[in-house]
C-alpha cells in the first residue's frame, strides 16, 4: 500500500485566527493563556482536518506563533544574553527575539528595550525566518516546555498519531550566524555541542510514543562547502538508534544531486525529495537508497495554487514504484503547505472557470490521498476524470493568452532597457533639478494603515460609499501624510499609499492577466500575512494605476513627491505565478506594463519614481550556474524595461529588504538611488560590501517590523558606523521599509529622531 503524507500545514487559520489573537496579545487585550489556548485549538483543527481527509502521515510541531526556526532557538536555549536579563515569560522572549520589545517601567515590571534578531528569506520563498544567532558563550540545552513533545501528545490525546517535524542540525546551524560579539565563530563548528540536545529531544519523542520524525535538511539544495557536506554522516549516525524514533530526512525547493554523496550512506529510514521542482533527480536519488529505506515523493506542489495534474503525477509515482517497490513509496507534498492559502471553499467571488484550476492547502490533502490510492490500485477514476477536465479547461482557455502582449514582448531590445545616459551624467542633472541637501531624508513609501482607512476601503469595495466619497477620503489621508512629512522635515516625500491594500495585490487588481482571492492569505512572517494574486494569463495594463493619487499629492507640496510602484520581479514573486510559461516571460510582460505607468507618471510631473524590488534576491536560483546567471540577466532587464524610458532628470529609486543582497545584482538595475534594509544587520562586513556601490544608497536605519523607537543618539551612532566605510556624499537617510504596519505615534517619534540625526550630520559635514 502506498501511503500519503504532507510535510506541514498552514498554521494561520482559515479566517486568520492566529494573526488576530497574536496581535491582540501584543496590544494587551488578551492574556497569554488566551493566546496559548487559541494555538491549541488551531492545531487540533488542522490535525482533525488531515485525519478526515484520509492523510496517512500527519505532521505535528509544524505550528508556530511566529516562526518554526525561532521556536527551535528558544527550545535549544539559543537566546542571546540581551533577551534573558528581563525575566520575560518564554512566549515573550520568543516575540522579543522575533520583533523586538520596548516597554516602559511600571510599578511591577522593569523597563525593556531590545531589538529583534535578523530576519531573512526562507530560501527562495516569500516566507521569512528569524536567523539563529550564536556566540562563543551559547550553551545548548532543552529549555522550558518541550514543544515538539507537547504537541505530539496533544494530537495523541485526540486519537491522532503524528510525525513530529524538526529542523535538522546541519541546516539549523548553517542557516544561522555569529552574534556581533563572536564574529570569528563559524556556526557549523558548534555541531558537536548541539547534537546531544537533538539526542535528548529525540529520546523524549520516542518515550512519548513517536515512531518516526521528519527531520528537515533543506540546505541540501544549496551549494554546500565540502566541509559542511562531510558533517552529515557522523551527525546522523549520532541521531539513529534504538533510543530514538526513525528519521525521515527531508529536503525541498531544489536539486539535491550535487550533495547526494553527503547523504548516500545515512542510516535514516527514508528520504523525501522535491520532484515538483526537480523531477529529473529521480534516478540519482533512488541510487542511494538501501533496500529498506523509503522514498517520499514530493509531487503535489507545496508552493503554488494550481491543481496537480493527476495524469502526470501518477505516471511519476508509478516510475518511483517501479524503481523501489510499492511498499516503500509515500506520496507527499513537495514542501510544507505553509506557503499556500488554507481553503479554496471559502472563495465565493472567483470566476468558477478559474477557480476550477486551483487547489489550496485543504484541497491538496485530497490530492495526495487520491494519488496514493490510485498508486495502491484503488478505484479513483471519478476523481481522475474530473481532474483531467480541469487541466484540459485551463490548457484550452482564452483567458491565458493575449496575442497583443506576446507581440509587444517580441519588441524588447537592449536599447529599450537602457537609460539615455550613464549615472554620473544623470546625477549632475538631478542635483541641479532637485537641489537636495546632504544626507537627504525620505521614507520607503507606505504610512500607517489605520482602522479608519481599512473601514473606508471595505465600505467602498462593498458599494456602501461612492467613488467620489472614497476619493475625498483618500485625498484627506494623503494630505495628512504630506503635511506630517513637511512638518518633520523630510526632503523627498511620499503620498503614504492609503488607497493600497498590498504592494502587489493593488497592482494585480488593475492589470489584466491576474485573478484574486478573498481569503487566500499566506504567512510572510510573524503576524504579517499577504494575499497573493494569481497570474492566470498574459499581463498588460489597461489604464494608469497610480497617477491620480501621486499628482494630487504633488499638487499640495513644493517638495519632490515620489511615485510608488512595485517592480516586475516582485509582482511576479509575490504572486502565485503561472506554471505553463517561464518566469522570464512573465517578468518581462510585467516590465512592459510598468513601463507604461512610469512614463505616465513622468508625463504628469512626477519625476522621482520608486520601483521596489525586494523580491529580486528571493528569486535567485539556489545554486550557482547557468540558471542563476540567466535569472540575474532577465530579472535586471525586466526592471530596466520598466524604468529606462524616462529623461535623465527623472530620478529612479528602488528598494530591497530582508535578504542577503549582492551589490552586483543591485548595480545591474541601474537605479539612481536604492534603499536597503539594514537595521538588523550587525556585521560590519556587510557595510563594506556596499562601500563601492557607484550610485546613491540609503541603508535602512530603523526596524519597521518592531514597535521600539530608536533615539536620536542611536540613529547618530548607526550613521557614524556606516560613514566609516561609505561616502557621505552618496548616503540617504531612511527607514528599513514601509511604515504601514506601525502606529502613528511610533512613526512620528521615530521619523523625528531620524531627521534630527540627518541634521546633525549636515552640520558636521
C-alpha atoms as one frame of an Amber mdcrd trajectory, in Angstrom:
protein
   0.000   0.000   0.000   1.258   3.464  -0.928   0.864   5.929   1.930   0.084
   9.654   1.735   1.701  12.454   3.726   2.167  16.189   3.943   5.222  17.997
   5.297   3.331  20.755   7.122   0.042  22.652   7.107  -0.720  26.408   7.320
  -0.980  27.471  10.949  -2.785  30.771  10.389  -6.387  29.520  10.431  -8.945
  29.840   7.668 -10.008  33.294   8.873  -6.571  34.437  10.087  -7.385  33.488
  13.665  -3.716  33.272  14.608  -2.993  36.812  13.429  -5.954  38.221  15.327
  -5.167  36.558  18.645  -1.426  37.261  18.405  -1.865  40.963  17.706  -4.487
  41.181  20.455  -1.926  39.701  22.838   0.708  42.220  21.779  -1.816  45.003
  22.396  -2.596  43.687  25.881  -6.191  42.833  25.001  -5.940  39.111  25.763
  -3.852  37.048  28.161  -1.058  34.604  27.422  -3.459  31.820  28.414  -5.919
  33.027  25.761  -3.158  33.061  23.168  -1.911  29.580  24.020  -5.469  28.205
  24.062  -6.144  29.520  20.569  -2.926  27.915  19.355  -4.042  24.584  20.775
  -7.437  24.974  19.116  -5.874  25.690  15.716  -3.561  22.706  15.976  -6.433
  20.381  16.840  -8.478  21.685  13.912  -5.623  21.090  11.477  -4.923  17.550
  12.676  -8.589  16.586  12.511  -8.890  18.067   9.024  -5.979  15.964   7.790
  -7.278  12.854   9.512 -10.720  13.271   7.969  -9.165  13.761   4.528  -7.513
  10.370   4.886  -3.879  11.512   5.058  -1.809   8.655   6.447   1.196  10.559
   7.821   0.198  13.779   9.597   2.822  16.264  10.839   2.999  17.853  14.281
   5.260  20.665  15.535   4.575  22.477  12.241   2.664  25.103  14.232   4.319
  28.290  15.456   3.226  31.588  16.964   5.964  33.312  14.955   8.469  31.107
  13.115   9.468  27.448  13.334  13.210  28.192  13.262  12.823  30.729  16.062
  10.895  28.094  18.034  13.910  25.798  17.823  16.223  28.570  19.018  14.012
  29.098  22.061  13.805  25.364  22.718  17.584  24.874  22.419  18.465  27.933
  24.556  19.990  29.765  21.578  18.940  33.028  23.166  21.436  35.915  23.142
  22.072  37.347  26.599  20.279  40.599  25.796  16.929  38.747  25.844  17.468
  36.864  29.099  18.097  39.735  31.500  14.472  40.897  31.701  12.894  37.791
  33.262  10.332  37.525  30.463   7.928  34.626  30.031   9.029  32.195  27.278
   6.365  33.405  24.848   7.547  36.990  25.369  11.176  36.000  24.838  10.069
  34.421  21.556   8.312  37.600  20.445  11.151  39.832  21.647  13.634  37.901
  19.521  11.240  37.994  16.583  10.055  41.602  16.663  11.924  43.427  19.415
  10.413  44.812  22.587  10.393  48.265  24.123   8.403  48.759  27.308   8.479
  51.455  29.943   8.903  50.553  33.584   5.812  50.180  35.759   5.355  49.613
  39.483   5.579  45.860  38.930   7.768  45.465  35.828  11.159  46.745  34.753
  11.769  48.681  31.566  12.619  46.596  28.496  14.432  47.781  25.385  15.763
  45.155  22.978  15.948  44.959  19.194  14.860  41.979  17.103  17.124  39.342
  15.647  17.831  39.383  11.941  15.023  38.141   9.703  15.719  36.817   6.205
  14.005  34.901   3.417  13.425  31.186   3.787  15.361  30.049   0.729  13.583
  31.381  -2.388  10.146  31.749  -0.805   8.326  34.822   0.496   8.324  33.333
   3.987  10.843  34.855   6.402  12.627  33.068   9.232  14.422  34.540  12.226
  18.090  33.701  11.833  19.603  31.748  14.744  22.331  33.833  16.357  25.207
  32.024  18.053  28.123  33.152  20.187  31.087  31.536  21.903  29.010  31.501
  25.087  25.972  29.741  23.576  25.012  26.843  25.839  22.764  24.368  24.065
  20.161  22.743  26.280  16.461  21.951  26.252  14.591  24.767  27.954  11.070
  25.238  29.200   8.193  23.330  27.654   9.467  20.770  25.126   7.226  21.978
  22.315   7.578  19.049  19.852   6.763  16.576  22.646   3.853  18.614  23.995
   2.255  18.942  20.579   2.782  15.252  19.750   0.965  14.371  22.979  -1.825
  16.848  22.183  -2.518  15.050  18.920  -2.218  11.674  20.613  -4.916  12.667
  23.093  -7.179  13.383  20.105  -6.547   9.894  18.788  -4.250  11.132  16.020
  -0.772   9.669  15.670   1.525  12.275  14.137   5.045  12.546  12.783   6.849
  15.434  14.536   8.771  17.866  12.340  12.077  19.439  13.388  14.757  21.345
  11.509  17.866  19.195  11.201  21.114  20.106  12.983  23.196  20.994   9.953
  20.501  23.174   8.370  19.834  24.845  11.716  23.488  25.780  12.197  24.242
  26.590   8.564  21.267  28.957   8.324  22.413  30.787  11.457  25.011  33.475
  12.053  27.563  34.566  14.596  26.481  37.253  17.041  28.154  40.635  16.886
  30.491  39.768  19.769  31.612  36.477  18.160  32.137  37.300  14.504  35.029
  34.829  14.253  32.670  31.957  15.062  31.611  29.554  12.302  28.203  28.214
  13.437  28.778  24.796  11.869  31.658  24.331  14.308  29.026  24.008  17.051
  27.665  20.729  15.652  29.190  18.526  18.329  27.669  20.750  21.007  24.142
  20.758  19.589  23.895  17.035  18.728  23.433  15.914  22.360  20.418  18.227
  22.608  18.927  16.707  19.455  19.505  13.291  21.034  17.667  14.344  24.187
  14.773  15.709  22.143  14.509  12.580  20.017  14.658  10.372  23.101  11.781
  12.298  24.674   9.746  11.987  21.481  10.398   8.231  21.456   9.288   7.983
  25.067   6.108   9.902  24.209   5.276   7.340  21.527   6.640   8.871  18.322
   7.897   6.167  16.000   9.065   8.450  13.203  10.333  12.052  12.961  10.550
  14.265   9.879  13.916  15.965  10.095  14.251  18.817   7.599  17.605  19.453
   5.940  16.688  21.967   3.231  20.262  23.278   2.960  20.992  20.167   0.910
  19.627  22.070  -2.115  22.288  24.779  -1.701  25.919  24.844  -2.847  27.301
  23.415   0.377  31.031  23.553   1.088  32.652  20.135   1.187  33.447  20.657
   4.847  29.736  21.007   5.609  28.791  18.037   3.430  31.285  15.964   5.370
  29.394  16.605   8.614  26.279  14.648   7.639  27.462  11.092   8.147  28.688
  11.417  11.714  25.819  13.723  12.676  23.127  11.284  11.604  24.920   8.262
  12.965  24.646  10.043  16.306  20.885  10.532  15.875  19.929   7.000  14.867
  19.487   4.197  17.355  17.066   2.170  19.429  16.524   5.082  21.821  15.264
   7.368  19.070  12.393   7.347  16.562  13.091   6.537  12.934  14.181   9.558
  10.908  12.881  10.630   7.521  15.394  13.125   6.126  13.568  15.784   4.141
  14.727  18.266   1.534  12.738  20.590  -0.693  12.865  23.618  -3.016  15.575
  22.315  -5.301  18.110  19.829  -6.588  19.858  17.622  -4.047  22.137  15.842
  -6.513  25.330  17.907  -6.012  25.158  16.987  -2.305  23.977  13.429  -2.806
  27.255  11.880  -1.759  26.928  13.541   1.649  23.708  11.640   2.426  24.228
   8.468   0.406  25.040   6.260   3.388  22.992   7.849   6.156  21.321   5.330
   8.485  17.929   7.037   8.259  14.693   5.199   7.498  13.909   7.174   4.391
  14.244  10.339   2.377  11.915  12.964   0.963  12.756  14.887  -2.205  11.031
  17.685  -4.112  10.087  16.282  -7.514   7.868  19.226  -8.419  10.951  21.429
  -8.687  13.394  18.785  -9.970  11.676  15.685 -11.371  14.828  14.705 -13.233
  16.647  13.821  -9.982  14.613  10.624  -9.501  17.130   8.116 -10.859  20.012
   9.652  -8.925  18.255   9.793  -5.555  16.935   6.258  -5.944  20.512   5.094
  -6.451  21.455   5.988  -2.850  18.561   4.137  -1.216  19.282   0.943   0.660
  16.825  -1.921   0.335  14.878  -0.919   3.446  14.765   2.869   3.029  11.534
   4.563   1.939  11.149   7.267  -0.703   8.753  10.139  -0.037   7.781  11.505
  -3.444   7.099  15.255  -3.257   4.773  15.518  -6.241   1.957  17.838  -5.044
   3.189  21.431  -5.200   3.501  22.980  -1.738   4.373  26.393  -3.187   1.661
  27.153  -5.737  -2.123  27.069  -6.122  -2.529  25.154  -9.373  -4.220  21.775
  -9.346  -1.892  18.827  -9.599  -2.062  17.179 -12.992  -3.075  13.711 -11.806
  -2.120  12.000 -15.049   1.458  13.316 -14.967   1.808  12.900 -11.200   0.506
   9.323 -11.338   2.967   8.457 -14.082   5.774   9.832 -11.931   4.681   7.907
  -8.859   4.482   4.762 -10.987   8.087   5.291 -12.086   9.139   5.624  -8.447
   7.274   2.419  -7.565   8.935   0.573 -10.424  12.314   1.543  -9.005  11.824
   0.923  -5.262   8.576  -1.002  -4.807   5.066  -0.059  -3.760   5.561  -0.588
  -0.029   8.490   1.841   0.106   6.866   4.811  -1.661   4.993   7.651   0.053
   3.063  10.258  -1.951   3.608  13.708  -0.454   3.577  17.432  -0.935   6.800
  18.853  -2.315   7.253  21.033   0.772   5.191  22.229   3.702   1.826  23.695
   2.675   2.721  26.725   4.809   3.196  28.605   1.533  -0.351  28.071   0.205
  -3.741  29.510   1.241  -5.825  27.432   3.622  -9.028  26.514   1.793 -10.465
  27.144  -1.667 -14.019  26.516  -0.443 -14.146  29.976   1.151 -13.597  31.663
  -2.232 -17.097  32.735  -3.252 -16.215  35.501  -5.723 -13.718  33.758  -8.003
 -14.687  33.140 -11.599 -15.871  29.498 -11.457 -13.810  28.649 -14.535 -10.604
  29.910 -12.930 -11.475  28.548  -9.501 -11.675  25.078 -11.015  -7.965  25.334
 -11.868  -6.895  25.968  -8.251  -6.025  23.806  -5.267  -5.299  25.305  -1.822
  -3.836  23.522   1.210  -7.058  21.762   2.193  -7.619  20.556  -1.370  -4.004
  19.374  -1.589  -4.779  16.955   1.233  -7.276  15.314  -1.099  -4.723  15.328
  -3.901  -2.060  13.371  -2.020  -4.710  10.915  -0.796  -6.151  10.346  -4.301
  -2.707   9.885  -5.830  -1.741   7.405  -3.104  -4.979   5.456  -3.542  -4.511
   5.380  -7.287  -0.970   4.066  -6.880  -2.297   1.415  -4.466  -4.777   0.181
  -7.084  -7.950   1.662  -5.595 -10.652   2.968  -7.914 -10.434   6.778  -8.065
 -11.500   7.044 -11.699 -14.119   9.693 -10.998 -11.548  11.992  -9.362  -9.070
  11.354 -12.182 -11.654  12.249 -14.820 -12.662  15.459 -13.047  -9.030  16.454
 -12.709  -8.345  15.780 -16.396 -11.279  18.022 -17.332  -9.894  20.853 -15.181
  -6.420  20.546 -16.681  -7.876  20.500 -20.215 -10.040  23.556 -19.467  -7.038
  25.612 -18.421  -4.892  24.482 -21.337  -7.520  25.470 -23.898  -8.783  28.665
 -22.242  -8.554  32.042 -23.996  -8.046  33.594 -20.539  -4.391  32.598 -20.593
  -3.433  34.124 -23.960  -3.274  37.716 -25.242  -1.698  37.939 -28.735  -1.073
  41.705 -28.409   1.008  41.175 -25.267   3.005  38.458 -26.959   3.623  40.671
 -29.987   4.857  43.505 -27.773   7.117  41.139 -25.888   8.945  40.435 -29.122
   9.842  44.146 -29.467  12.082  44.210 -26.366  15.661  45.138 -27.276  18.747
  46.125 -25.326  18.135  49.805 -26.119  14.627  49.559 -24.680  16.173  48.540
 -21.358  18.978  51.131 -21.170  18.803  54.645 -19.702  19.629  57.534 -22.044
  22.843  58.376 -20.175  25.058  56.728 -17.534  24.541  57.562 -13.867  27.206
  60.301 -13.485  25.555  62.346 -16.232  22.097  61.754 -14.768  23.333  62.687
 -11.298  24.587  66.086 -12.468  21.202  66.914 -13.993  19.305  65.643 -10.956
  21.435  67.620  -8.491  20.603  70.820 -10.310  16.912  69.975 -10.594  16.182
  68.839  -7.023  18.838  70.746  -5.043  18.634  68.291  -2.157  20.752  68.763
   0.981  23.488  66.398   2.068  22.011  63.307   3.756  18.617  63.662   2.060
  15.779  62.086   4.026  12.878  60.063   2.721  10.727  57.056   3.591  10.166
  53.859   1.657   6.543  54.562   0.750   3.678  53.495   2.981   2.442  55.183
   6.160   0.233  53.618   8.871  -2.830  51.810   7.574  -5.244  52.901  10.279
  -8.554  51.255  11.135 -10.324  54.216   9.521  -8.507  53.539   6.240  -9.379
  49.853   6.288 -13.016  50.540   7.146 -13.469  53.029   4.315 -11.682  50.781
   1.812 -14.026  47.973   2.830 -17.068  50.225   2.505 -16.009  51.251  -0.991
 -15.433  47.633  -2.002 -18.950  46.773  -0.796 -20.526  49.750  -2.569 -21.515
  51.418   0.698 -19.841  54.702  -0.306 -19.444  56.252  -3.765 -16.222  56.550
  -5.721 -16.267  60.300  -5.122 -16.720  59.861  -1.369 -13.862  57.375  -1.285
 -11.574  59.634  -3.314 -12.336  62.532  -0.968 -11.432  60.341   1.999  -8.197
  59.129   0.373  -7.159  62.683  -0.537  -7.686  63.736   3.055  -5.426  60.880
   4.223  -2.807  61.843   1.642  -2.846  65.437   2.823  -2.381  64.302   6.439
   0.705  62.316   5.427   2.129  65.128   3.287   1.680  67.763   5.994   3.302
  65.490   8.561   6.339  64.926   6.343   6.680  68.662   5.760   6.390  69.304
   9.477   9.000  66.736  10.453  11.357  67.953   7.727  11.636  65.103   5.229
  13.183  66.074   1.894  11.638  63.685  -0.627   8.036  62.882   0.220   5.627
  60.031  -0.425   1.843  60.084  -0.551   1.538  57.328   2.064  -0.388  54.772
  -0.035  -3.687  54.887   1.912  -5.532  53.551  -1.143  -3.412  50.391  -1.326
  -4.230  47.090   0.324  -0.904  45.424  -0.512   2.096  46.364  -2.615   1.455
  43.566  -5.120  -2.267  42.934  -4.833  -3.025  46.606  -5.504  -1.290  46.451
  -8.866  -2.513  42.981  -9.747  -6.096  44.159  -9.330  -5.517  46.761 -12.035
  -3.632  44.578 -14.501  -5.134  42.167 -16.989  -3.957  38.593 -16.524  -4.460
  38.321 -12.745  -7.064  36.630 -10.546  -7.742  37.445  -6.893  -8.909  35.669
  -3.791 -10.963  36.801  -0.819  -9.315  34.629   1.825  -6.176  33.390   0.088
  -3.874  34.503   2.906  -0.396  33.088   3.482   2.084  33.916   6.226   5.035
  36.103   5.287   6.471  36.496   8.804   5.073  36.677  12.325   1.596  38.159
  12.103   2.227  39.629   8.651   0.069  37.780   6.117  -0.275  38.518   2.417
  -2.963  37.618  -0.112  -1.025  36.965  -3.307  -2.819  37.452  -6.596  -2.551
  34.661  -9.154  -1.074  35.174 -12.607  -3.539  33.317 -14.823  -2.689  34.770
 -18.244  -0.625  37.236 -20.262  -0.208  40.512 -18.345  -0.957  44.045 -19.576
  -2.015  47.422 -18.154  -5.414  48.681 -19.356  -5.040  52.157 -17.800  -2.981
  54.249 -15.375  -2.880  52.793 -11.868  -1.204  55.346  -9.567  -1.057  58.658
 -11.404  -4.135  60.272  -9.860  -3.020  59.922  -6.243   0.593  60.905  -6.962
  -0.452  64.000  -8.905  -2.771  65.092  -6.107  -0.013  64.622  -3.531   2.449
  66.653  -5.625  -0.133  69.412  -6.100  -0.228  70.178  -2.362   3.528  70.423
  -1.728   6.597  72.041  -3.243   8.838  69.185  -2.132   9.611  66.358  -4.583
   6.924  63.650  -4.430   7.845  60.053  -5.181   5.638  57.944  -7.394   5.497
  54.480  -5.856   5.407  51.257  -7.868   6.185  47.598  -7.222   8.752  46.161
  -9.623   8.133  43.372 -12.127  10.098  40.640 -10.348   8.419  41.395  -7.017
   4.976  41.472  -8.638   5.777  38.048 -10.042   7.436  36.517  -6.982   4.810
  37.764  -4.558   2.034  36.404  -6.710   1.338  32.775  -7.463   2.946  32.591
 -10.901   1.874  30.629 -13.923   3.476  27.227 -14.272   2.865  26.967 -18.022
   5.242  29.744 -19.168   8.652  30.822 -17.899   9.325  33.353 -15.167  11.259
  35.403 -17.691   8.226  35.805 -19.941   6.010  36.807 -17.014   8.566  39.293
 -15.631   9.110  40.991 -18.990   5.362  41.292 -19.536   5.136  42.981 -16.147
   8.103  45.195 -17.036   6.294  46.452 -20.137   3.106  47.144 -18.165   5.070
  49.096 -15.556   6.992  50.965 -18.258   3.696  52.476 -19.360   2.964  53.525
 -15.778   6.418  55.061 -15.253   6.104  57.097 -18.430   2.608  58.271 -17.483
   3.880  59.387 -14.075   6.714  61.331 -15.662   4.354  62.969 -18.165   2.128
  64.005 -15.252   5.025  65.774 -13.497   6.090  63.010 -11.086   9.814  62.830
 -11.741  11.015  60.912  -8.694   9.743  57.364  -9.129  10.450  54.413  -6.849
  10.091  50.919  -8.316  10.563  48.468  -5.459  12.224  45.089  -5.989  12.509
  43.450  -2.552  11.965  40.022  -4.095  14.778  40.155  -6.624  17.169  38.289
  -4.322  14.428  35.910  -3.275  14.023  34.782  -6.872  17.695  33.922  -7.259
  18.106  30.219  -8.119  19.532  28.432  -5.111  22.567  27.054  -6.915  25.251
  28.830  -8.906  25.336  28.108 -12.613  23.647  28.991 -15.869  20.143  29.106
 -14.414  21.281  31.692 -11.875  23.152  33.856 -14.393  20.187  33.703 -16.773
  17.865  34.759 -13.965  20.040  37.709 -12.993  20.055  38.872 -16.610  16.311
  38.731 -17.204  15.391  39.972 -13.718  17.551  43.077 -14.146  16.341  43.514
 -17.716  12.685  43.453 -16.660  13.396  46.220 -14.124  15.259  48.300 -16.714
  12.465  47.770 -19.255  10.130  49.308 -16.687  12.368  52.253 -15.785  14.530
  53.186 -18.786  12.029  55.141 -20.858  12.453  58.376 -18.863  14.588  61.511
 -19.098  17.936  61.829 -17.330  16.416  64.278 -14.850  13.854  61.735 -13.656
  15.263  60.038 -10.594  14.592  56.309 -10.350  14.646  54.765  -6.865  14.352
  51.138  -5.813  14.112  49.302  -2.514  15.298  45.903  -1.196  14.812  44.185
   2.149  15.211  41.052   4.275  17.601  39.138   2.065  21.332  38.559   1.770
  21.952  41.049  -1.002  24.787  41.210  -3.501  25.737  44.748  -4.637  26.406
  43.436  -8.145  22.815  42.284  -8.503  21.566  45.720  -7.478  24.092  47.527
  -9.645  22.673  45.760 -12.713  19.350  47.559 -12.219  20.998  50.981 -12.730
  18.634  52.776 -10.348  19.743  56.280  -9.325  19.013  55.708  -5.621  18.469
  52.444  -3.757  17.329  51.889  -0.193  18.249  48.681   1.604  17.040  47.144
   4.850  19.952  47.381   7.249  18.839  47.910  10.848  19.084  44.234  11.826
  22.485  43.766  10.234  25.265  43.791  12.820  28.127  42.592  10.649  30.448
  45.473   9.653  31.497  43.479   6.590  28.004  43.982   5.187  28.554  47.749
   5.019  31.922  47.162   3.390  30.282  45.162   0.607  28.362  48.275  -0.442
  31.221  50.754   0.019  31.990  50.760  -3.696  28.403  50.833  -4.900  28.544
  53.537  -7.612  25.095  55.105  -7.326  23.350  56.587  -4.282  22.196  54.407
  -1.434  20.212  54.567   1.794  20.945  51.851   4.343  17.810  51.497   6.479
  18.222  52.921   9.963  15.296  51.516  11.937  13.333  48.288  12.006   9.782
  48.927  10.854   8.648  45.480  11.985   9.335  46.348  15.595   7.372  48.696
  17.861  10.540  50.036  19.506  11.537  53.648  18.827  15.236  54.436  18.352
  16.549  57.601  19.978  18.297  60.370  18.036  21.576  59.285  19.609  21.017
  55.732  18.367  20.417  57.000  14.825  23.576  59.107  15.005  25.654  56.172
  16.241  24.296  53.983  13.453  25.131  56.502  10.742  28.602  57.101  12.186
  29.383  53.410  11.783  28.173  53.469   8.185  30.162  56.589   7.311  33.401
  54.911   8.370  33.257  52.990   5.088  30.567  54.686   2.990  30.914  58.153
   1.382  28.726  60.814   2.965  28.014  62.455  -0.391  26.179  59.336  -1.594
  24.223  58.479   1.559  20.460  58.834   2.008  18.680  58.597   5.353  15.590
  56.364   5.525  13.845  53.557   7.444  14.239  49.870   6.597  10.943  49.506
   4.784   7.388  50.885   4.520   5.574  52.025   7.651   2.102  50.573   7.044
   2.257  48.108   9.948   3.258  50.681  12.540   1.123  53.050  14.601   1.230
  56.808  14.072   2.752  57.530  17.493   5.718  55.219  16.747   6.138  56.638
  13.247   6.113  60.270  14.333   8.697  59.796  17.056  10.983  57.538  15.006
  10.989  59.784  11.923  11.512  62.874  14.046  14.613  61.290  15.583  15.805
  60.148  12.151  15.538  63.653  10.680  17.299  65.127  13.715  20.183  62.731
  13.067  20.344  63.812   9.406  20.510  67.457  10.501  23.298  66.576  12.921
  25.399  65.178  10.082  24.624  68.073   7.756  26.014  70.399  10.381  29.019
  68.166  10.947  29.890  67.840   7.260
